[in-house]
Amino acid sequence: MTAHKTALRGAYLLAKSHPLADCPLHAAFVAVGGKWKLTILYWLAREPNHFSGLLRRVAPISHKVLTEQLRELEADGLIERQVTGPVPAPVQYRLSGYGETVLPLVEQARVWGVAHLERMRGADAMTGSESPLGCGAATSVGGAH
């Protein structure tokens, strides 16, 4: 096991020999795709969070998977990890300046998701979507914070 716990920048991009290596959609999906990354970015857009805060908000994500996702987002420069004290230090995660550039995509995915839920479940699908763990509220890019 290595002592180096931070993923190297670009460590999760596919090799140049991959057939989709130069596809912008593929690059975007590698950076923010998957089951959890958009939700993590959504919560970090609202406010910086400690690991345990993210673990609660992004439930039912496991500790291991959240750690992996945060490392990947940090390696891609979308989030920053700030150590707030001596070892064992509480760590706070926040969007980086570069990470803020992805917020329009996060907000558009959220808006599309609302419309999709309404289409699939009916107009009342979003009633009560403002639960503490829900992600129904707009990100700051959507005009609310």
N, C-alpha and C positions, 0 to 999 in steps of 0.2 A: 504494500500500500504506500502510495506516495504522500509526502507531507504537503505537497502543493495542492491546495484545495480550490484554487480558482481556475476555471476553464480558460484556455488560451483563446485570444481573439480569433474568430473565424473557425474555431475548432469543430463547429457543427455544420459548416457548409460542406457540400459534397465536393469530391475531387474534380478538377477541371475536365477530366476525361468522361464525367457523367454526361449523358445526352442532354440533360436539362440545365447544365451548369451555367449557361449564359441566359437563361430565361428569367426575366424580372419577376414573373409571378411565382416561379419556383423559389427564387431568393427571398421574396416576401413571406412565402409560406414557411420556409425553413426558419426564418427569424421570428415570426409571430404565430405560426400555425400550431395545430395540435389542440388537445382537449383543454388546456389550462392557461396558456400564455395570454390570450386576450383578456381573460378574467383577471389575471394577476395585474396586467397593465391597467385595466379599468380601475381596480382598487388603488393602485399606486398613483393614478391620475387624480384621485379624490384627495389623497393625503399620503405622506410617507408612513410606512408601517414597519413594526418589528416583525420578525419571523412568526411569532405566535399569533399576532394579529392577522397576518395573511393566512395562516393555517386555519383560523376560525372563519375568516371571510370566504375563503376559496373551498371550504368544506364541500365534499368529502375527500379532498386531496390528501394523500399520505405525506408524512414527514419526508420520506425519501424522494418522492416525486416532486414535491415543492422545492426541495433543495436542488434537484437536477434542473428544474425549470428556471429557478433564480440564477443558477450558474450560467445557463445558456443565454438568458436575457442579459446578464452582466457581460458575458464574453462578446455578445453582439453590440455592446455599448448602449443598450436601451434603458438599463437601470444602473444605479450606483449603489454600492454597499458602503455604508458609513459606520465605522466602529465608534461607539460613543463612550468608551471607557477602557479601563485596564482588563486584562484577561482574567476570568472569562468575561469578555465584553459583550454588553448588549449591542446588537447590530440593527441598524435601521436601513431599510431599503426605500429608495425613491427613484422617480423617473430622472433620467439624465436629460440634458438639453436635447440631445439627439432623440431620446425616447419620446419627448414631447411631439416630435414630428410625426409619430405614428398615431397620435390621438384622433385625427380625422378618420383614419381607418377603423379604429376601435369604436368610435361613435357611429360610423355608418354601419358597422356590423351589428351594433346594439339596436339601432333603428330598424334595420332589416329584420333582425330577430323578433322585435316587437310585432312587426307586420306579419311575419311568418307564423308566430304563435296565434295571432288573431285569425289568420286565414285557416289554420289547422284546427283551432279550438273554438273559434267564434269570437265575437266582439268583446265579450266579457273576460277574455283570457288574461288580460293584464290587471284585472282587479286584484288589489292586494299585493302587487309586485314590489311594493316598497318595503318588504320585510327587511330586517337588519342584514340578512345575508343576500338579499336580492340585488340584482344589478339593473333595475328598471329605470333609475334616474340617469339623466344625461350627464356626460362627462363635461368638464369645463369648456371643451371645444363646442359643446352643444348649447352653451349659453347658461347652464346652471352648474352650481358646484356644491 
